[in-house]
Amino acid sequence: MPYSEPTDLAVVACPGGESFANEVITHLRHMYKHRFSLKSDVISKRYGLEKENIVQQINLKNDIETSDLCIRGVTDKYRAPFFKVNARFTYFANGEFKTELLDCIRGKDVYIFQDVENHEKLALNDGKNVLSLSVNDHVMSLLVTIDAVRQAGARQITLVLPAYPYSRQHKKKSREGLTAALLGHIYEMMEVKRIITLDLHSREIVNAFAHTHCENLHASYQIIRELARVVDLTKEDLVVVSPDTGAIDRNKFYATGLKKPLAMIYKERDYSIVTQDAKNTNIKSIKLLGDVKGKVAFLADDMLGTGGTLLKAMGFLHEQGATKVIAAISLPFFTGNAIEQFDEAYSKGLFYRIIGTNAVYHEELLKREWYISTNVSGLFANVITRLHHDQSLSDLLDNRTIIDKLIKVSTPAEKSE
């Protein structure tokens, strides 16, 4: 029975990705238990057998087939799988990393989690050291973990990278490297079979792989669910605004799904200037194609770094007469002093809310009144269990149907009337 212990699905969480991995594992355990219960019910009715006997027979079959003497746990109840692999992560004084797997993973389908944008304090060296790691530290930690998993005899390796590292270095403009593709080649060389990521910055990155599959997930359903909680989509006059030309496809998707008009902000930039923080950007002038006066303006983008571009866009929409400005960010990095800059903008009433996902771990954001975190760990858990059991991902990758159902549901405000 593949939905109980033993299972050959294993999760290895790098230090940066442990928080997200734990949330996904919680969903996996619920899903496996639910699936096991459904299967037991169906088989019980179909063959006229007692459910208790079916569970016991499944456990007996697993005990007979296991290479161990028997599986841990009782014989007459559901045995929940243990997905997480115990590991030790060592950080040496010279900056080197080492990963040691403390459990056997030979022959298993291993999913390695890493959040390269997690800059919170992390416990390393069995909790003896607490460090804040850079993107490069996280990438190196990931690479040594992949090697440890490969050397330990994993059947196949999948990387779970909600934020694909160096994804903004995907387009060659002069004498520069294509670092997003370079990392892809390294993963492929290390026999990574699949990468699961969220709202990849550019589709061009997928073309860097010859054999490795890249599953690019979207948080649109989760974001619209949160949007529907703060705005009455059936009553509010809402317009979707693309913050720049690069985000037009993403915002067109939201406009189509919400059945709302689409506007666009055009920014004139001076590319001789490198953006340093939220205030000092290379944007010289802004123009609006569309109308937001007296309407709720909703913007969506894939990631937020220093936040300067979004701050200028939201302030501009506020000046143009938008009643509320709401932004959705799939990967909320909030680097540098971005949080303080957004605090200041919020105090001036330049925006109403920002919706972000928990794909990037950021404790300070969760304390802000203006920030709403939406949970995508259930989406990742769904994708992982379907991949592991060779099932279709179509309805998860193209979620227009469930979005359409969501916006048709009456809002709480309507129900109270």
C-alpha positions in Angstrom: 0.0 0.0 0.0 1.9 3.1 -1.2 0.0 5.5 1.1 1.2 4.1 4.4 4.5 3.1 6.1 6.8 2.0 4.5 7.0 4.6 1.8 9.9 5.3 -0.6 9.1 9.0 -0.7 11.7 10.8 1.4 12.3 14.5 2.2 15.7 16.0 3.0 15.4 19.6 4.2 18.5 21.9 3.9 18.7 24.4 6.8 17.1 27.2 4.8 14.3 25.1 3.5 13.4 23.3 6.7 10.5 25.6 7.7 8.8 25.2 4.3 9.6 21.4 4.2 7.9 20.9 7.6 4.7 22.6 6.4 4.7 20.5 3.2 5.3 17.3 5.3 2.3 18.2 7.5 0.1 18.3 4.3 1.6 15.1 3.0 0.7 13.2 6.1 -2.9 14.5 6.0 -3.2 13.6 2.3 -1.7 10.1 2.7 -4.0 9.3 5.7 -7.0 10.6 3.8 -6.1 8.6 0.7 -5.5 5.5 2.7 -8.9 5.9 4.4 -10.7 6.4 1.0 -9.0 3.3 -0.5 -9.9 1.2 2.5 -13.5 2.3 2.3 -13.8 1.6 -1.4 -12.2 -1.8 -1.2 -14.3 -2.7 1.8 -17.6 -1.9 0.0 -16.4 -3.4 -3.3 -15.4 -6.8 -1.9 -17.7 -6.9 1.1 -14.8 -7.0 3.6 -14.5 -5.5 7.1 -12.4 -2.3 6.9 -10.4 -3.4 10.0 -9.4 -6.6 8.2 -8.3 -4.7 5.1 -6.0 -2.5 7.1 -4.5 -5.5 8.9 -4.0 -7.3 5.6 -2.3 -4.2 4.1 0.0 -4.0 7.1 0.7 -7.8 6.9 1.6 -7.4 3.2 3.9 -4.6 4.0 5.6 -6.5 6.8 6.2 -9.4 4.5 7.6 -7.3 1.7 9.9 -5.1 3.7 13.6 -5.9 3.9 13.5 -5.3 7.6 12.0 -7.9 10.0 8.8 -5.8 10.2 7.6 -2.2 10.1 7.4 -0.1 13.2 3.9 0.6 14.5 0.8 -1.5 15.4 -0.7 -4.1 13.0 -4.4 -3.2 13.1 -4.3 0.6 12.4 -3.0 3.0 9.8 0.8 3.5 9.9 1.6 7.1 9.1 4.7 7.4 6.9 7.9 9.1 8.2 8.9 11.3 5.3 11.6 13.4 6.8 15.2 12.2 6.7 17.3 13.0 9.7 20.4 14.9 8.6 23.3 16.8 10.2 24.5 20.1 8.6 27.9 21.3 9.5 29.3 24.8 8.8 33.0 25.1 9.1 34.9 28.2 10.3 36.3 28.8 6.7 32.7 28.8 5.3 32.6 25.2 3.9 29.5 23.1 4.3 29.0 19.4 4.9 25.8 17.3 4.9 25.5 14.0 6.6 22.4 11.8 6.2 21.5 10.0 9.4 18.9 7.7 7.9 19.1 5.2 5.0 17.6 6.5 1.7 18.9 3.8 -0.7 16.4 3.2 -3.5 14.1 6.1 -2.4 12.5 9.0 -4.3 14.1 11.9 -2.5 12.9 15.5 -2.5 15.5 18.1 -1.3 14.0 21.4 0.0 15.9 24.7 -0.1 14.8 28.3 0.4 17.8 30.3 -0.9 16.1 33.6 0.2 15.8 32.6 3.8 18.0 35.1 5.6 16.7 34.4 9.1 19.0 33.0 11.9 19.5 29.2 11.3 20.8 26.6 13.7 23.8 24.7 12.4 26.4 22.3 13.8 23.7 20.5 16.0 22.5 23.9 17.3 25.9 25.1 18.5 26.0 27.9 15.9 23.3 30.3 14.8 24.0 32.0 11.5 22.2 34.0 8.8 23.2 32.7 5.4 23.5 34.4 2.0 22.0 33.1 -1.3 25.4 31.8 -2.2 25.7 29.9 1.2 22.3 28.3 0.6 23.2 27.3 -3.0 26.5 25.7 -1.8 24.6 23.9 1.0 22.1 22.6 -1.6 24.9 21.3 -3.8 26.7 19.4 -1.0 23.3 18.0 0.0 22.5 16.8 -3.5 25.9 15.1 -3.6 25.3 13.4 -0.2 21.9 12.2 -1.3 23.4 10.9 -4.6 26.3 9.1 -2.8 23.8 7.5 -0.4 22.1 5.7 -3.3 18.8 7.6 -3.8 16.7 6.2 -6.7 16.0 9.7 -8.0 16.4 13.3 -6.8 14.0 16.1 -7.1 14.8 19.7 -6.0 12.1 21.8 -4.3 13.2 25.4 -4.9 10.3 27.8 -4.4 12.7 30.6 -5.3 14.9 29.5 -8.1 18.4 31.0 -7.4 19.9 33.5 -9.8 16.6 33.5 -11.8 17.1 37.1 -12.7 20.3 36.3 -14.5 18.7 34.6 -17.4 19.2 37.1 -20.3 22.6 37.9 -21.8 22.9 41.7 -22.6 26.7 42.1 -22.9 29.8 40.3 -21.6 28.0 38.5 -18.8 27.2 35.0 -17.8 23.8 33.2 -17.9 24.0 32.1 -14.2 20.4 30.8 -14.1 21.3 28.4 -16.9 24.7 27.6 -15.3 23.1 26.4 -12.1 20.6 24.3 -14.2 23.6 22.6 -15.9 25.1 21.8 -12.5 21.9 20.3 -11.2 21.6 18.2 -14.4 25.2 17.1 -14.1 24.5 15.9 -10.6 21.7 13.7 -11.9 18.7 15.8 -10.6 15.7 14.4 -12.3 13.2 17.2 -11.6 13.0 20.7 -10.1 9.8 22.1 -8.6 9.7 25.9 -8.4 7.2 28.7 -8.0 6.5 31.5 -10.6 9.8 31.2 -12.4 11.1 34.6 -13.3 11.6 33.7 -17.0 10.4 30.8 -19.1 13.8 30.9 -20.8 15.3 29.1 -17.8 13.4 25.9 -18.6 15.2 25.8 -21.9 18.5 25.4 -20.1 17.7 21.8 -19.3 18.2 18.9 -21.6 17.0 16.0 -19.4 15.9 17.5 -16.1 12.2 18.4 -15.9 11.1 21.7 -14.4 7.7 22.0 -12.9 6.8 25.7 -12.6 3.9 26.2 -10.2 1.7 29.2 -9.8 0.2 30.8 -6.7 -2.7 32.5 -8.5 -5.4 30.5 -6.8 -4.1 31.1 -3.3 -3.6 34.8 -4.1 -7.1 35.3 -5.5 -8.5 33.4 -2.4 -6.8 36.0 -0.1 -7.9 38.9 -2.4 -11.5 37.7 -2.1 -11.2 38.0 1.6 -10.1 41.6 1.7 -12.1 42.9 -1.3 -15.7 42.0 -2.3 -15.1 41.0 -5.9 -18.8 41.1 -6.7 -19.3 44.7 -5.6 -15.9 46.5 -5.7 -14.9 48.2 -9.0 -11.6 46.5 -9.4 -9.0 46.9 -12.2 -5.9 44.7 -12.6 -2.8 46.8 -13.3 0.5 45.3 -14.7 3.3 47.1 -12.9 5.5 46.9 -16.0 5.7 45.4 -19.5 7.4 42.3 -18.2 4.5 41.4 -15.9 1.8 41.8 -18.6 1.1 38.1 -19.2 0.8 37.4 -15.4 -1.7 40.3 -14.9 -3.6 39.4 -18.1 -4.1 36.0 -16.5 -5.6 37.6 -13.4 -7.7 40.0 -15.4 -9.1 37.1 -17.4 -9.7 35.0 -14.4 -11.4 37.8 -12.4 -13.2 39.1 -15.5 -11.9 42.6 -14.8 -10.3 45.3 -17.0 -6.5 45.4 -17.5 -4.3 48.5 -17.2 -0.6 48.9 -17.5 2.1 51.1 -16.0 4.9 52.1 -18.4 8.2 53.1 -16.8 11.0 55.0 -18.4 14.3 53.8 -17.0 17.9 54.9 -17.0 19.8 51.7 -17.2 23.1 53.4 -16.5 21.9 53.5 -12.9 21.9 50.4 -10.7 19.1 50.2 -8.2 20.5 50.3 -4.7 17.3 50.4 -2.5 13.6 51.2 -2.6 14.1 54.9 -2.9 17.1 55.1 -5.2 15.9 53.4 -8.4 16.6 53.9 -12.1 13.0 54.9 -12.9 12.8 58.3 -14.5 9.1 58.7 -15.4 5.8 56.7 -15.1 2.8 56.6 -17.4 -0.5 54.8 -17.0 -2.3 53.0 -19.8 -5.9 52.7 -18.4 -8.0 54.2 -15.7 -7.9 53.5 -11.9 -9.8 56.6 -10.6 -12.3 55.6 -8.0 -11.4 51.9 -8.3 -9.5 49.3 -6.4 -6.1 48.7 -8.2 -4.6 45.2 -8.0 -1.1 44.5 -9.1 0.7 41.1 -9.4 4.4 40.3 -9.8 6.6 37.3 -9.3 9.2 38.7 -6.9 10.0 41.7 -4.7 13.6 42.6 -3.9 14.2 46.1 -2.6 10.7 47.1 -3.6 11.5 50.4 -5.3 9.6 49.6 -8.5 6.5 48.5 -6.6 6.5 51.5 -4.2 6.7 53.9 -7.1 3.9 52.1 -8.9 1.6 52.0 -5.9 2.3 55.7 -5.1 1.6 56.6 -8.7 -1.8 54.7 -8.7 -2.7 56.4 -5.4 -2.0 59.8 -7.1 -4.2 58.6 -10.0 -7.2 58.3 -7.7 -7.3 54.6 -6.8 -9.4 54.0 -3.7 -7.2 51.0 -2.6 -4.0 49.6 -4.0 -3.3 45.9 -3.4 -0.3 44.0 -4.6 0.4 40.3 -4.9 3.9 39.0 -4.8 4.7 35.3 -5.2 8.2 35.5 -3.8 8.4 38.3 -1.2 12.2 38.7 -0.6 12.0 42.2 0.9 15.8 42.7 0.9 17.7 45.5 2.5 15.5 48.1 4.2 12.5 47.3 2.1 10.2 46.5 5.1 10.9 49.9 6.6 10.2 51.6 3.3 6.9 49.9 3.0 6.0 50.7 6.6 6.5 54.4 5.7 4.5 54.1 2.5 1.6 52.4 4.4 1.6 55.1 7.1 1.1 57.6 4.2 -1.8 55.6 2.8 -0.1 54.8 -0.5 -1.3 51.2 -0.4 -3.8 48.9 1.4 -2.4 45.4 1.5 0.4 43.2 0.0 -0.4 39.5 -0.4 2.7 37.2 -0.4 3.3 33.5 -0.2 5.1 31.5 2.5 7.4 30.1 -0.1 10.0 32.6 1.3 10.5 32.5 5.1 10.4 36.0 6.5 9.4 36.5 10.2 9.3 40.3 10.2 6.8 40.4 7.4 4.3 38.4 9.4 4.2 41.1 12.0 3.0 43.8 9.6 -0.6 44.8 9.5 -0.3 45.5 5.7 1.0 42.0 4.9 -1.1 38.9 4.2 0.6 35.6 3.9 -1.0 32.9 1.8 0.0 29.3 2.2 1.3 27.4 -0.9 2.6 24.3 1.0 -0.5 22.4 0.2 0.0 23.0 -3.5 3.6 21.7 -3.3 2.4 18.7 -1.3 -0.1 17.9 -4.0 2.4 18.1 -6.7 4.9 16.0 -4.9 2.5 13.2 -4.1 1.2 13.2 -7.7 4.7 13.1 -9.1 5.7 10.3 -6.7 2.7 8.2 -7.8 3.0 9.0 -11.5 -0.3 11.0 -11.7 -1.2 14.0 -13.8 -0.4 17.5 -12.8 -2.5 19.2 -15.4 -5.2 20.7 -13.1 -2.5 22.0 -10.7 -0.4 23.7 -13.3 -3.4 25.2 -15.1 -5.7 26.2 -12.3 -8.2 28.4 -14.3 -11.1 26.0 -13.5 -10.7 26.2 -9.7 -10.2 30.0 -9.9 -13.4 30.3 -11.9 -15.2 28.3 -9.2 -13.7 30.5 -6.5 -14.9 33.8 -7.8 -18.4 32.5 -8.4 -18.7 31.6 -4.7 -20.7 34.3 -2.7 -18.6 36.5 -0.4 -19.1 36.5 3.3 -20.6 40.0 3.0 -23.3 38.7 0.6 -24.1 35.8 2.9 -24.6 38.1 5.9 -27.1 40.1 3.9 
